[in-house]
């Protein structure tokens, strides 16, 4: 698939997902009744269908969850003028937040009911400036290990032409949720 065709496919998928979440409950924080008895994967699937609120930061930083599966999460973002650093490049914090979201949500999909997680360590490597070359980028997170107390995951941030912009790893603490 050519980069242009790939971008068109990404944009079509984005429109489909946005229509579902825009028709849903909107941004916010999940309430106890939203999460009771659900696995992390079930919660993420409900969020993708618009049945649970999605995090407000996704709207603030112009990215959204695109795909979810067991041990895997894909976010798509639109780097733009509101994400620029003083030198005119996309701020490293935007890269990091998009990657952290993919990493954390991939880990979230592995949580059984009553278990939660939090990021203990995040390592991000920026390997190329996004600049104005990419209209969209994707962060794909995959779980490497998920145990009773620790989970690890890795993620890549890339453009529709396959260009790698950054990669990251995380270690998450896993615990009983309230």
C-alpha positions as CSV (number, residue, x, y, z in Angstrom):
1,X,0.0,0.0,0.0
2,X,1.4,3.4,-0.9
3,X,1.8,6.0,1.9
4,X,-1.0,8.1,0.4
5,X,-3.3,5.0,0.4
6,X,-2.2,4.2,3.9
7,X,-3.0,7.7,5.1
8,X,-6.5,7.5,3.4
9,X,-7.1,4.2,5.2
10,X,-6.0,5.7,8.5
11,X,-8.3,8.7,8.0
12,X,-11.3,6.5,7.1
13,X,-10.7,4.5,10.3
14,X,-10.4,7.7,12.3
15,X,-13.7,9.0,11.0
16,X,-15.4,5.8,11.9
17,X,-14.1,5.7,15.4
18,X,-14.7,9.4,16.0
19,X,-18.4,8.9,14.9
20,X,-18.8,6.2,17.5
21,X,-17.2,8.1,20.4
22,X,-18.8,11.4,19.4
23,X,-22.2,9.7,19.5
24,X,-21.3,8.2,22.9
25,X,-20.9,9.6,26.4
26,X,-18.0,11.9,25.5
27,X,-14.9,12.8,27.5
28,X,-14.7,12.2,31.2
29,X,-13.8,9.8,33.9
30,X,-15.3,6.3,34.2
31,X,-17.6,5.8,37.2
32,X,-17.6,2.7,39.4
33,X,-20.7,1.3,37.6
34,X,-18.8,1.6,34.3
35,X,-16.0,-0.6,35.4
36,X,-17.6,-3.0,37.9
37,X,-16.9,-6.6,37.0
38,X,-15.2,-5.7,33.7
39,X,-11.8,-6.8,32.5
40,X,-9.5,-4.1,31.2
41,X,-10.1,-5.3,27.7
42,X,-13.9,-5.0,28.1
43,X,-13.5,-1.5,29.5
44,X,-11.3,-0.4,26.5
45,X,-13.7,-2.0,24.0
46,X,-16.6,-0.1,25.7
47,X,-14.6,3.2,25.4
48,X,-13.9,2.6,21.7
49,X,-17.6,2.0,21.1
50,X,-18.5,5.3,23.0
51,X,-20.2,3.4,25.9
52,X,-17.6,4.7,28.4
53,X,-16.0,8.1,28.6
54,X,-12.7,8.6,26.9
55,X,-9.9,10.6,28.7
56,X,-10.2,14.3,28.2
57,X,-6.5,14.6,27.4
58,X,-7.2,12.8,24.1
59,X,-9.2,15.8,23.0
60,X,-6.7,18.3,24.4
61,X,-3.8,16.7,22.5
62,X,-5.7,15.7,19.4
63,X,-5.3,11.9,19.5
64,X,-7.6,9.0,19.9
65,X,-7.8,5.3,20.5
66,X,-8.1,3.5,17.1
67,X,-7.7,-0.2,17.8
68,X,-7.7,-2.4,20.9
69,X,-7.0,-6.1,21.4
70,X,-5.5,-8.3,24.0
71,X,-2.1,-6.9,24.9
72,X,-2.3,-4.3,22.2
73,X,-3.5,-0.7,21.8
74,X,-3.2,1.7,18.8
75,X,-3.6,5.4,19.1
76,X,-3.7,7.9,16.2
77,X,-2.6,11.5,16.6
78,X,-2.6,14.7,14.6
79,X,0.5,16.7,15.3
80,X,-0.3,20.3,14.8
81,X,0.6,24.0,15.7
82,X,-0.8,23.7,19.2
83,X,1.9,21.0,20.0
84,X,4.9,23.0,18.9
85,X,7.9,23.7,21.1
86,X,9.6,27.2,21.0
87,X,11.8,26.0,18.2
88,X,8.9,25.1,16.0
89,X,9.1,21.3,16.3
90,X,6.5,19.0,17.8
91,X,7.1,19.0,21.6
92,X,8.7,15.8,23.0
93,X,5.9,15.7,25.6
94,X,3.4,15.1,22.8
95,X,5.3,12.1,21.5
96,X,5.7,10.8,25.1
97,X,2.0,11.2,26.0
98,X,0.9,9.5,22.8
99,X,3.3,6.6,23.4
100,X,2.4,6.4,27.1
101,X,-1.2,6.1,26.2
102,X,-0.6,3.2,23.9
103,X,1.7,1.5,26.4
104,X,-0.7,1.9,29.3
105,X,-3.8,0.9,27.4
106,X,-2.0,-2.2,26.1
107,X,-1.3,-3.1,29.7
108,X,-4.9,-2.2,30.7
109,X,-6.2,-4.8,28.3
110,X,-4.5,-7.5,30.3
111,X,-6.1,-6.6,33.7
112,X,-8.7,-9.0,35.1
113,X,-11.7,-7.5,37.0
114,X,-10.5,-5.8,40.2
115,X,-7.0,-5.2,39.1
116,X,-5.4,-1.9,38.1
117,X,-2.0,-0.6,37.1
118,X,0.1,2.6,37.1
119,X,3.2,3.6,35.2
120,X,6.3,3.2,37.3
121,X,8.8,3.9,34.5
122,X,8.6,5.3,31.1
123,X,11.5,5.5,28.6
124,X,11.1,7.4,25.4
125,X,13.5,7.6,22.5
126,X,12.8,10.3,19.9
127,X,14.6,9.3,16.7
128,X,13.2,11.7,14.1
129,X,11.3,15.0,14.1
130,X,7.8,14.8,12.9
131,X,7.7,18.3,11.6
132,X,5.0,19.0,9.0
133,X,5.8,15.7,7.1
134,X,3.1,13.6,8.7
135,X,-0.6,14.5,8.8
136,X,-1.2,11.7,11.2
137,X,1.0,9.3,13.3
138,X,0.2,6.1,15.1
139,X,1.5,4.8,18.4
140,X,1.2,1.1,18.7
141,X,1.7,-0.5,22.1
142,X,2.3,-4.2,22.8
143,X,2.6,-6.0,26.1
144,X,5.8,-7.9,26.6
145,X,5.0,-9.3,30.1
146,X,2.1,-9.1,32.5
147,X,2.4,-10.6,35.9
148,X,0.7,-10.2,39.3
149,X,2.8,-7.3,40.3
150,X,4.6,-6.0,37.2
151,X,3.8,-5.5,33.5
152,X,6.1,-4.3,30.7
153,X,5.3,-3.1,27.3
154,X,6.9,-1.5,24.2
155,X,5.5,1.0,21.7
156,X,6.5,2.6,18.3
157,X,5.4,5.9,16.9
158,X,5.3,5.9,13.1
159,X,3.8,7.6,10.1
160,X,1.7,6.2,7.3
161,X,4.8,5.7,5.2
162,X,6.4,3.6,7.9
163,X,8.8,6.2,9.1
164,X,9.7,5.6,12.8
165,X,9.6,8.8,14.9
166,X,10.0,7.4,18.4
167,X,9.8,4.3,20.4
168,X,9.2,3.7,24.1
169,X,9.1,1.1,26.9
170,X,7.3,1.0,30.2
171,X,7.2,-0.8,33.5
172,X,3.9,-0.7,35.3
173,X,3.0,-1.7,38.8
174,X,-0.1,-4.0,38.9
175,X,-2.3,-3.9,42.0
176,X,-5.8,-4.7,43.4
177,X,-8.1,-1.8,42.6
178,X,-10.6,-0.4,45.1
